[in-house]
């Protein structure tokens, strides 16, 4: 683990820019073709990247695939596949801006579930931040004001699934290496995506195959940048900068798709991000206190 925080922050911002581009391309392709097929093809390339990367590490594939938590690792992988599919559906149904604004609540859901899932203690300050984040979600969704639709719950479902995935990643990390988890995420995920997506195959134009290739490259590049980010800096120092993805996505959504950023979405997203940053700060403070104590 490195301690070059400045480089880590720069890499995290670059990562969010790449992932924002990936989301924009996903939204375009999923509007033209079946969501499940788009995610399936994306996962094929992701799995190839994972296998190639892991094969170069000490111990190779045999070491990476060895896990006594195979059931939990498999569940994590399938959960992430379904979460990505749900998120991309949200992109098409609700748009990028609103989906990302609500999805930004996932760190708060992680904080709320870290007690029952990981046995961690959640203090009253973090519970207060979770409550504030919930207010932000309600500001965006505006239930009872005539504009709420059940579809608005799609990104909230995705955020809950991604939060559970994050917690399970922490849980398996107690026994398995990061490379082992990465291997299972890519390979089992590709199998799960294929089982779901192969039934929805549609012919694509040569033009859109080009965009599919770019989508796969952005996915691989984003994950590589993320790995490098955590290699050079502590996660707690760079994680708050992951919110830059919301900024980049909003700019691209307005520019490319003509989405309109409504005032309640801006206010709600601001509240959610502020609450999320507070939970990061509290978690970092708690970790530092435990380490010094």
SULURKA-V546891 format. One line per field, one symbol per residue. psi: psi as a letter, one per 30 degrees, with the letter a starting at -180 (. if undefined). burial: + if it has 16 or more other ideal C-beta (glycine too) atoms within 10 Angstrom, else -. A space follows every 10 residues. Layout:
# SULURKA-V546891
psi->???
burial->???
This chain:
# SULURKA-V546891
psi->klhieeeeee eeeeeeeeee eeeeeeeeef felkeeeeee eeeeeeeeee eeeefflkfa eeeefjkfhe eeeeeeeeee eeeeeeeeee eeefleeeee eefffeeeee eeffdeefgl kjlfeeeeee eeeeeeeeee fhkfgffklf fffefeeeee eeeeeeeeee efffflleee eeeeeeeeee eeeeeefffg kkkkleefee eeeeeeeeee eeeeeeeeef eflkefefef ffffeeeeee eeeeeefgkk jleeeeeeee eeeeeeeeee eeeeeeeeee ef.
burial->------++++ ++++++++++ ++++++++++ --+-++++++ +++-+++-++ +-++------ ---++-+-+- -+++++++++ ++++++++++ ++++++++++ ++++++++++ ++++--+--- -+---+--++ -+++-++-++ +--------- -+++++++++ +++++++++- ++---++-++ ++++++++++ ++++-++--- ---+---+-- ++--++++++ +++-++-+++ -++---++++ ++++++++++ -++---+-+- +--++--++- +++-++-+++ -+++-+---- ---
